[in-house]
Amino acid sequence: MIPPRPPRDTRLDIVRGWLQLTIFASHATGSFIGGWMIHASWGLSDSSEQFVFLSGFTLGSVFARKAAGGGWRAGATDLVARTRRLYLRQILIFVLFGLMIAVATAALLPGEAERLGWAYGIAHPLRAMPGVLLMLYQPADMGILPVFVWCMLLLPGFAWLEVRWGGWALLPSLFLYAAAYLLDLSPPGLYGTGIGFNPFAWQLLYLTGAWLGRRALLAGEALPFRARWAPWVTAGAILVVTVGLVLRLAWYGFLPFDAPIAQTRWVVGKETLALPRILHAWALAWLVAYVVPRNAAWMGGAVLRATAVIGRHSLDVFCLGLFLSWAATTVFRLVPYTPGLDIVVIGAGCLILAAFAEWRERRREAARVMATA
C-alpha cells in the first residue's frame, strides 16, 4: 500500500529558503552581514549541516514512498535517475564557474585562479578532467554538490538495511563517521585541492535525515515529541545550543573569561564534520521542529512566502547563489567597504535569488497545468 503523500510542511520550505539566503551571504567574503548576522556566527554549526540534513530527509521520504509502491528496485531506479541529474548539474556548474574564474583572472583579478584553487584546471583542462569527473578536484566552493551525489548513492543500500534492521541501519554510518573523524579517513583531493566536505563524515548527517524522512512518511511524525523522554532531549538540545553560543562569544573575546575549549578542528572542523558541529546541528533541528508550528498564519506574509518559494527550489537557488556570492565578494574586494554597500550588495543578491525562485515556481505550475490539461 502506497502511503499518502504528506501535506506540504511550510516551515521546512521557510527553513530551506533561509538556509539558501544565509549560504549566499556567508560565501560573500567581506560582508559584515554574511560574517556576523547569520546564525552560523553564534554557534558551532552553519547552514551547510541543515542543508545536507534536510536534503536527506526529503529524499528519504521520497525513496520510501517509491519503494512502498513498486518495491526497493523502483525506489533505487528513481534515485539513480535523480543522482545522475545532480551529477551532470555538478559538472555543468564546475565548468561554468571555472570559465568565470578564468575570465576574471585574465581581465579583472590577476591571481584569482591561484587564490581559489583553479590554476591547474585552467592551465591543464584535459589533464584535470578525470579529477572533475571523479569529483576529487575541488577548488573553492566546489565541494558541496559532490557530497550530495556521494550520499545519494549510499541511500538505496541504507534503505535496504532500514527495512531489515530498523534504526540499527545507522550503525555502519556511525562507524564510517568515526573513522573519518578520528582516523582522518577521506578521499584524496587532487591538483592541490582538498575535499571540502568529507563524504565519509557528512554521510551520517544525510542518512540520519533520510531515516527521519522515512519515519515521517510511514509513522506520521519524524521526531517523537510525545515520548516520555522527549523533554530530556529538548533540555539537552537547549544545553548544546547554549554551550555553542557561549563558546563563540568567548572565542570572539566578548566574555570576561577565556573559552574552556580551544577552537580546533576537533570542535569546529567542517571538513570532517566535528562531533560538536553535528550535535549542534541536530540540536538546532530538534528545537526548530519543536518550537515552530507546522503551518501558522504568520507564515503567509510576503517575506516568508518568498522565503518558502526559495526553499522549494533550494538546489537551483544554491547553484545560482554560488555565482552571486563570488560576484559579491569581488565587489567587496574592489570597492571600499561601507555599511550601505553591504546592504545593497547582499540585499540585491537576496532579491535576485527570490526572483529566480519565483520564476522557477511559475514554470513548475505552468508545467503542472499543461500535464493535467
C-alpha positions, -999 to +999 in steps of 0.1 A: +000+000+000+014+034-010+014+059+019-005+091+011+017+120+001+023+140+033+009+176+033+034+203+025+053+215+056+056+252+052+082+256+079+105+232+061+102+254+029+109+285+050+139+270+067+154+258+035+149+292+020+166+309+050+194+284+046+200+294+010+200+331+018+225+326+046+247+304+025+248+331-001+256+358+024+282+338+043+300+330+010+302+367+002+336+372+018+340+407+032+303+412+041+295+422+076+260+407+072+274+374+060+300+373+087+280+384+117+243+385+111+236+348+104+231+320+129+263+303+120+282+331+136+267+323+170+270+285+172+291+255+163+273+246+130+262+265+100+236+263+072+255+236+053+247+210+080+210+217+078+210+218+040+225+183+039+203+170+067+170+183+052+180+170+017+184+136+032+151+140+050+133+148+017+149+121-003+145+095+024+107+102+023+106+101-015+125+068-016+103+052+010+071+062-009+085+049-042+096+017-026+062+012-010+045+014-044+069-005-066+095-022-043+131-014-035+141-016-071+116+012-081+129+034-053+165+027-064+158+034-100+142+067-092+171+077-070+197+067-096+180+089-121+180+118-096+216+112-088+226+112-125+208+146-130+226+161-100+259+147-111+255+163-146+245+196-130+276+195-108+298+191-138+280+219-156+283+242-126+320+233-123+327+242-159+308+274-159+323+285-126+358+277-139+352+297-171+340+327-150+372+325-128+394+322-159+379+353-175+381+372-142+418+362-138+427+374-173+406+406-173+400+418-138+417+400-109+452+386-116+459+357-093+423+349-087+426+314-102+456+306-079+438+320-049+407+298-053+425+266-065+415+268-102+450+273-116+457+237-125+423+232-141+426+264-162+461+257-173+456+219-180+418+214-186+422+180-202+445+166-176+422+179-149+391+163-164+395+129-147+395+147-113+365+167-123+346+136-134+355+118-102+346+149-081+380+148-064+392+181-079+375+207-057+385+243-060+369+268-037+331+264-033+330+232-054+327+207-026+291+207-016+274+192-046+298+162-048+289+153-012+252+152-022+260+129-051+280+106-029+254+105-002+226+098-027+245+068-039+245+054-004+208+058+001+195+027-017+218+004+004+208+023+036+171+019+028+176-018+022+192-021+057+164+001+072+137-024+062+157-053+078+174-036+108+152-005+116+172+022+134+202-001+137+208+006+100+226+037+111+254+017+128+276+013+097+271+050+091+282+058+126+313+036+122+322+053+090+318+087+106+340+076+135+367+065+111+366+098+092+366+119+124+391+100+145+414+085+118+412+112+091+397+087+066+389+108+035+390+106-003+421+123-018+419+158-031+436+163-065+457+190-081+465+208-048+429+210-036+413+193-006+379+177-001+357+204+013+330+181+027+344+147+036+316+123+024+327+096+049+318+121+077+289+140+061+270+109+051+259+104+088+241+137+087+224+129+054+214+093+063+201+105+097+179+128+078+169+100+054+160+078+084+138+105+098+122+112+064+111+076+061+098+077+097+078+108+089+062+092+059+054+058+075+047+068+111+032+102+105+059+120+126+097+124+122+106+133+158+089+117+189+080+148+208+052+130+226+076+104+240+081+104+278+118+111+273+114+139+248+116+167+274+151+154+283+161+156+247+147+192+245+167+202+276+198+186+261+193+204+228+190+237+247+221+230+266+241+222+234+229+254+217+237+274+248+272+260+251+278+267+214+268+304+219+289+308+250+320+293+232+315+316+202+312+346+225+343+336+244+363+329+212+353+364+199+366+379+232+331+392+241+331+375+276+352+383+307+368+348+307+387+326+283+369+298+265+373+265+283+377+247+249+400+259+221+387+265+187+403+234+170+393+210+142+380+186+169+354+212+179+345+232+148+363+213+119+339+215+089+357+191+065+353+161+089+321+174+105+335+176+140+313+159+166+303+192+184+292+205+150+269+176+142+255+176+178+248+213+174+231+208+140+209+180+154+200+202+185+190+231+163+169+208+141+151+194+171+144+228+187+132+244+155+108+214+148+097+216+185+091+254+187+079+264+152+043+252+143+039+232+112+017+257+094+008+291+111-010+321+098+021+343+102+039+322+076+017+336+049+033+371+049+051+383+018+086+379+031+081+344+045+062+334+014+091+345-008+115+326+015+093+295+013+094+297-026+132+299-024+131+268-002+110+248-027+137+255-053+167+253-029+191+234-052+185+257-081+189+287-059+220+273-043+237+269-077+229+305-087+240+317-053+275+303-059+279+327-088+263+356-070+284+352-038+316+353-059+303+384-076+295+400-042+330+390-029+346+407-059+326+439-053+338+440-017+374+435-028+373+462-055+351+489-038+359+505-004+336+489+022+307+508+037+277+495+056+255+509+028+274+489+002+269+457+023+232+463+025+229+470-012+250+440-024+236+414-001+201+428-004+203+428-042+216+392-042+187+380-020+162+398-043+178+381-073+176+347-057+139+353-047+130+365-082+148+334-097+129+311-073+096+328-082+103+323-119+111+286-113+078+283-093+057+298-121+074+275-146+066+245-124+030+255-120+026+260-157+041+225-164+016+210-139-013+228-156-002+215-190+002+180-177-033+179-163-049+196-193 
